[in-house]
Amino acid sequence: MISALLNLLFCAGIAWACLCRLNLIKPHYPLRVILRYAILMTVALTYGVAPLLFKEWPSAVGTTFSGGVFVSMVLSLRHWGGVFGHFQPRTRKEDRHGF
């Protein structure tokens, strides 16, 4: 039960990070980048609520993997402008011109 709750929290964090990154994607980004985060968000949500939908409980290895993915997304926040990067003033030249 605790493993399922921990897994749900990790998966919700992954899905939230994917949603934030999808929000930051500009129109000229490749489709593969958009699909990468859309698929990861969908899979994370599905795996997080799997005990409710499919009666499949996450294993310790699965929860550890979810935690690792969540930690890697948190560690890469600085590449995406931080948690609230899209609310900060634009500093790069291409952002000032809307490209």
N, C-alpha and C positions, 0 to 999 in steps of 0.2 A: 504494500500500500504506500509506504513512504517512497519507495523507488518510483512508483507511478506518479506521485505528486511532484517529486523532484524532476522526473522526465517531462512532465507537463510544463513545469516552470522553465526548464531549459528550452523546450520546443516553442513555447510562447515567446521567449526572448529571441530565439532565432527568427521566428515569423515577424516579430516587431522590427528587428534589424533589417530583414529583407524588405519589409514595407517601407521603411525609412529610406533605404537605398534605392528602391524603385521610384520613390518620390523625388530623389535627387538626380535621376537619370535625365539627361538632356535628349532632345529629339534626334540628334545626330549619332547617338551611341549605337553600336551594332546590335542587331536583334539577339545575338547570342548572349549578350550581357543582360538584356531584359529577361530572356527566357531562363537564364541561370538563376536569377533571384526569384522569379515567379515560381519556378519548379521547386526550388529549395523551400520557399514559404509554404507551398501546398503540401509537400512531403512532411515538413516539420509539424504543421497543424494536424495532419492525418496521424502521424506517429504519436503526437502528444495526446490525442483523444482516442487512440486505438482501444484502450480498455472499455470505453463507453460504446464505441461503434462496433467493434469486432470481437470484444471479449478476449483480446490478446494483451497480456500484461508484459511490460517491457522487462527485459533481462537486465542484469547488472552491467553487462557489456554494452547493451543498447543505451542504457542511461549514461554510462561513462562516455560513449561516443557522442551522444547528444550534448553532454557537458563540454566535451572537447571542441565540438563545432561552435557552441555558444561562446566559449572562451576565445576561440580564434576570431570570431566576428567582433567581439569586444576589443580585442587587441588591435584589430585593423580599423578601428574607428577613426584614428587620426588621418587615414588616407581618404576618408569620406567627409572630413570637416567636423568631426566630433558628433556628439549626440544631437545637437541642435545646429549643425553646420549650415543648414539652409536658411536659418534665421540670422546668421552673422553677415556683416557687410562683405560685399564682394571685394576681393583684393587682386585677383589675377586679371590680366589684361583682357583675355578672351571673355571672361564673365562680365566685364564692364560693357562690352559691346554686344552681349547677348549671343555669342557663338558657343 
